[in-house]
């Protein structure tokens, strides 16, 4: 049985006095390892070797590999939801607010392929570890509440038709997710043109346009 005391001898300099920094370092390394190798393929010895602390400290903070994996998932979702909150969409007109949210989602997924890989890996596990996390449920409930508010303001302004926020979230996520999840196979078959800087900018504009066409009321 593991001793539930932190391995202070493994800490370097003032590192042992920064538990938040220790955990952030572990999560950063573990994110890359799980995204690359999956839950079953990632090894705690490899994760520990790449951190600034020890394997014993990883167990102290996260319990076991499953606990570390759940925490990695939580932090990955927290990152995207925190980014959404920083957009400060409440002060924008609804069309601009929705456009900016779609742009952010497309860019976030494009710039964070490890997030996409983690979600794909969790789907392989049938969402079992996400189901164990009330943190992830609450984070994603917040994303739907934000869309509900944008849609409400859009309807009140006479711009949006009635749409289900969960379905709208599905469309935004699907378009942004596929861009990363299927890049290797898509570019292997059809070439890299859509994945150049100009190609990605074009796709982002078109994704925004598709989403807006879905929610906007038809003109006269």
N, C-alpha and C positions, 0 to 999 in steps of 0.2 A: 504493500500500500504506500502511496506517495505521501511524504511529509508535506503537510499543508503550510509550510513556512517558505517564504521567498528565498531563493538561493542568492544571498547577498554577495557571496564570494564571486559569483559570476558577473556581477555588475561591474561596469567600468567607470571609474571616476565618479562623477555626480549622477550617472545614469540611473542608479538605484533610487535616487531621490525624485525621479520623474516617472511615476508609474503610468501616467497617461501617455507619455512619450514612448515608454517601453511597449505598451499595448498597441499604439499606433504603428510602431515599427514592425511588430509581429504581424499585425493585420495586413500591412502593405506587402510584406514578403509572402504571407500565406495566400493573399489574393492572387498573386502571380502564379504561385505553385498550383493552387486548385484550378485556376483557369487553364493552365497548361496541361495538367495531368489528371484532372478530375478528382473526385473525393477518394476513390479507391486507389488511384495511382500516386497521389501526393504522399510523401513520407515526412513524418515529423522530424526525423533526423536531418533531412535536407532543408526543411524550413528553419530549424534551429541553427543550422550551420550558416545560414544567410542573414540571420538577425544579429542585433547587437547584444543579445542576451543568451540565455541557456535554454535547453529543452525543459529543464525542471521548472523554469519560470513560465514557460508556455503552459504547462500543465497547471501551474498554480493559478494563473489568470483565467484559463479557458476550460479546465477540467479534463478534456480529452480531444481527440481529433474532430469528433462530431461537434463538440461545443465550439471549437475554433472555426469550423466550417460554417456553422449557423451564424456566428458573429461576423464572419466575412460577408455572408449574404446580407445581414442586417446593415452593415456599414456601406455596402454597395448600393442598396436601396436608399439609405439615408443620404448618400451623396447626391443622387439624382433628385430626390425630393427637396433637399436643401437648396439645390440649384434652382428649382422651380420657385421656391419661396423668395429667393433673392431677385427674381424678375420684377417683383412688386407690381403685379398685374392689375390689382384693384384700382389703380389710378389711371389706367389706360382705357380708352373706348373698347367695347367688347371685340370688335373685329381685329383691332390691333393687338389686343391681349391674346386672343386665340392664335393669331399669326406668330406672335413672339414665342408662345408656348410650343408651337409646332417646330419652329426654327430651333429652339433650345433642345428639344427632344432629339431632333435629327442630328444636331451637332454633338450633343452629349454622347449618343450612342456611337457615332462615328469616331469620336476621340477616345472612347473607353471600350475598346473591343473586349477587354477582360470581363466587363459587366455582362456583355452579351453572352460570352462563353459560360459564365457562371449561371446565367438563367437557363441556358441550354442544358447544362449539366444537371441543374435542379429538376428540369423537366424529365431527364432520364430517370431520376429518382422519384418521379410522379409527384413532385412538390412536397415530399414528405417532411423535409427539414424546414421549409417555409411554414408548413402547417403547425409546427411546434413553436413558432415565434410570434407572439402577440405584437412585438415591435414592428415586424414587417407588415402585419395586417393593418396596424394603425397608420403606418407611413403611407401605405397605398390607399387607405380610406381617405387620407388627406388629399391625395391627388384627385380623387373623384369629387370631393367637396369643392376643390378649386374649379374644376370644370363645371360643376353644377352652378357655381356663382357666375362664371363667365356666360354660360348659356342663359341663365335667368336675366342678366343684364342685357344680353343680346335680344331676347324676346321682348323685354320691356321697351327697348329702343326701336322695336319694329323691324329689326334686321335679321334675326334668327327664326327659323321654324322650330317646332318642338322636336328635340332629339334627346335620346337617352345618353347621359354622360358616360356611362360604362361602355356603351357601344362606340361613342366618339373616342374614348380613350383607346379602345381596341384598334380602331382605324389608325390613329396617330402612332401607336406603338408598333403595329404591324408594318407600316410603311417604313418606319425608321429602323426597326429591328432587322428586317430582311436585307436592308442595305449593307449590314455588317455580317449577319449570320451566314449569308449565302455568297459572300464576295468571292471566295476562292473558286467555287464551282461556276458561278455566273461569269466571272472574268475569264476562267479557263475555257469556257465554251464560246463566249461572245467578245472577248477582248477587254482591255483595261480602260477604254475610253470613258466610261461612266464613272470611273474611280480616280480620274485625274482631278485636280483642283477645280477646273472649269466644269467638269462633268458633275462633281458633287454639288457645286453651287447651283447648277441647273436643276438637278434632282430635288434639292431642297426647295427651290422656288415652286417646282411643280407639286411637291407634296403639300406645301402650304395652300396652293391653289386648289388641289383636290379636296382638302379638308374644308376649305371655305365654301366651295361649291356644294358640299354635302350639307352644311348647316345654314347657309344663307337662303332667305326667302327668294323665290323666283321673281324676277322683275316683271313689270307690266308687259 
